[in-house]
Amino acid sequence: MLTINVTLLLIVIVVLRLRRRTEARSRLDEKFTVVIVLALGVLLAPTPVGQGILEFLGQLIRSLSQSSF
């Protein structure tokens, strides 16, 4: 039995959609990409990988805000 991880499938879809040329996209196509990315974020956020990304971005933002002053 083959199981497909939905998060992995969405990552593949996002990568394939973002590789396309920008000029070839319609507004509907761009909105669909945004919805897919938001769904990926919702699926990824509660996982350990998502928590690691959140921690990394938090540290990056803190270091950038401290270095600019």
C-alpha positions in Angstrom: 0.0 0.0 0.0 1.4 3.4 -1.0 0.8 6.3 1.3 1.4 9.9 0.2 2.3 12.5 2.8 0.1 15.5 2.0 2.8 18.0 3.2 5.4 16.5 0.9 2.9 16.5 -2.0 2.2 20.2 -1.4 5.9 21.0 -1.3 6.4 19.4 -4.7 3.4 21.2 -6.1 4.7 24.6 -4.8 8.2 24.0 -6.2 6.8 23.1 -9.6 4.4 26.1 -9.7 7.1 28.5 -8.6 9.5 27.3 -11.3 7.2 28.5 -14.0 7.8 31.9 -15.6 6.1 34.8 -13.9 4.7 36.2 -17.2 2.7 33.1 -17.9 0.7 33.3 -14.7 -2.9 34.7 -14.5 -4.3 36.3 -11.4 -6.3 33.1 -10.7 -3.2 31.0 -11.0 -1.4 33.3 -8.5 -4.3 33.1 -6.0 -4.3 29.3 -6.3 -0.6 29.3 -5.5 -1.2 31.4 -2.4 -3.9 29.1 -1.2 -1.6 26.1 -1.7 1.2 27.8 0.2 -1.1 28.7 3.1 -2.4 25.1 3.3 1.3 24.0 3.3 2.0 26.4 6.2 -1.0 25.1 8.2 0.1 21.5 7.7 3.8 22.3 8.5 3.4 24.6 11.5 2.6 22.0 14.2 5.4 19.6 13.2 8.9 19.6 14.7 10.2 20.9 11.3 7.7 23.8 11.4 8.7 24.6 15.0 12.3 24.6 14.0 11.7 27.0 11.1 9.7 29.3 13.4 12.5 29.3 15.9 15.1 30.0 13.2 13.1 32.9 11.8 12.5 34.3 15.2 16.3 34.3 16.0 17.0 35.8 12.6 14.5 38.6 13.1 15.9 39.3 16.6 19.5 39.5 15.3 18.5 41.7 12.4 16.5 44.1 14.6 19.4 44.3 17.2 22.1 44.9 14.5 20.2 47.8 12.9 20.2 49.9 16.0 
